[in-house]
Amino acid sequence: MTSRVRVVAAGDHFVLPPLITAALGKEADCEVRELTLGWPLAPFGPVAEVSEASDAEDELIAALAGAEVLVTQMGPVTARVLAACPALRLVVVCRGGPVNVNLEAAREHDVRVCFAPGRNAAATAEFTVGLLLAALRRIPQAHGLLAGRGSWDGAAYYTYEHSGLELEDLPVGLVGYGAVGSRVARVLCAFGARVMVHDPYVRGEVHGLRLASLPELLRRSRVVTLHARLTEETRGLLGARELALLPPGAVVVNAARGPLLDEDALCDALADGRLGAAALDTYAREPLPPDSRLRALADRVVLTPHLGGASRAVAEKAARIAAAEVGRWLRGEPLANCLT
């Protein structure tokens, strides 16, 4: 292996190619070729056999000519791309999972594939707390009243029935206690909330927090936030039966994965007043369809377009994590987050 390995930094308008180049420069003496893909100004989607990628196979193939390493976030690493780039030996994806890579084809071509777990844990945790506070205190509705309608008449939000909830002493249930859930717990505890956790993979005490079964957590929580991974077991984790266990007026927050939550059941519970509010950043279908029932419940929901990981620090962390993997590979060290 030469000392100046040839690397393609196929970034985009979020994880900027210069961020990747700068991070690589701290790890090794690399010859870097930069390529800027269109996301998020151009949408991602399925490309050939991979999902959530920029439609840029031809551009990526041209950039990868003679390169041994690819660092990318949205580059479509398809079977066609891998076959056209025989020098390629390592792909590092600046995301929590390499959904834009054909892993089977990578194995066939003896290409190692790494990813960047945890890059957005802090950002998503902070965003979750922001959603929670916005829903509890009706902040978007109040903003719309004053900025949108020009009305100072917020009297309705000062009536006992319609005023918000505060976090101090509020029972809050976290479904999932991984990198995001544990951060949310620390913040909520600082507010004085009474936090309990449901996570079947956690055993014993978790920093003094109460562990509970899912039914117990739902019965006791005025607010529930979702932090579980999406698997076949967790798909539809909160459906009509589970939502019915929540106390009247409870609030549901989901900045994890949309399919964890049965949206129709959620809309039913919001429409008939059993739930007080919901705050969502992720959805069963994305983009959120124009005819989604959630849009008709604007007085009870806070909706954001999957922005939980949208912070500058996330882009910078992703570049650093990816560059560190390239450094380990060059030095012949074990790779930290490798799938092939």
Residue, then its C-alpha position, 0 to 999 in steps of 0.5 A: m500500500t502506498s503512503r498516499v492512498r487515493v481517496v474520494a470524498a463524496g460529500d454533499h451539502f451537509v457533510l461537506p467534502p472539505l470537512i471530510t478532506a480536513a478530517l482525513g488530513k489529520e489521519a493520513d497523507c492522502e490524495v483526496r478527490e472531492l465530489t459534491l452530491g446533491w443532497p439535501l437540495a436534491p432528494f435521495g431515494p432508491v438507486a438500483e438495488v440500494s436505498e436512500a442514496s443520491d442518484a449519481e452512479d455515473e458521477l461516482i464511477a468517474a470520481l472513483a477511477g483508480a481510488e482505493v477508498l471512498v468516504t461518502q454519506m449519500g453515494p450510491v455504492t451499487a453492484r454496478v459501481l463496485a464492478a466498475c471500480p476494481a481498485l476500491r478496497l474500503v467504503v466508509v459511510c458517514r451515517g448510522g448505517p450503510v443503507n446506500v451500499n450493496l453489502e453483498a456485492a461489496r463482499e464479492h469484490d472484497v471491499r470493506v464497508c464501515f459506517a459512523p454510529g452515534r454521529n447524531a445521538a446528541a443532536t437527536a436527543e436535544f431535538t427530542v427535548g425541544l419537540l417535547l417542550a414545544a408540545l407541552r407548552r404549545i409553543p408552535q401554536a402560540h407562535g402561529l397565533l402571534a406571528g401568523r395571525g397577528s393576534w395577542d389574544g392568547a387567553a385560551y392558553y391561560t385557561y386551566e383546561h388548555s394551559g401546558l404541562e411543566l416537566e418538573d415532577l412530571p412522569v416521563g417514560l422513555v422507550g429505549y435507553g441507547a445513545v439517544g434515550s440515555r441523553v434525553a434521560r439526563v436532560l429530563c432529570a435536570f428539569g426535575a422530571r420523574v423518568m422511567v425507562h423501558d428497554p428489554y436490553v437493559r438489565g439492572e439499575v440505569h443511573g437510578l432510573r426506574l425500569a418498567s415493563l412497557p404496559e406499566l410505563l404507559r400507564r404511569s407516564r404523562v409523556v412518552t418518548l420513543h428511542a427504540r431501533l426499528t426492527e420487525e419486533t418494534r414495528g408498530l410498537l405503539g398501536a391502539r392498544e398501547l396508546a389506550l393505556l396512557p393517561p388522558g391528555a398524555v403526550v407522545v413524542n417520536a424523533a426515532r423512526g416513524p414506523l414505531l408508531d401506528e399513525d392511524a391509532l395516534c390520530d384517532a386518539l388525538a381526534d377524540g381527545r384521549l391524547g393531549a398532543a403529539a410531537l413527531d419528526t419521523y413518519a411512517r411515510e416520508p415525505l409526509p403525504p399531503d393527505s396525512r391525517l396528521r396535517a388536519l390536527a395542527d392544533r394538537v401536533v408539532l410536526t417537523p420534517h425529519l430534522g433531528g440530526a440536522s446540526r453542524a456538529v453532526a456533519e463534523k462528527a461524521a467526517r471525523i468518525a469516517a476519517a478515523e476508520v480510514g486511518r485505522w485501515l491504513r495502519g492495519e489496525p482493526l476497524a471499529n464499525c465494519l460490516t464486511 
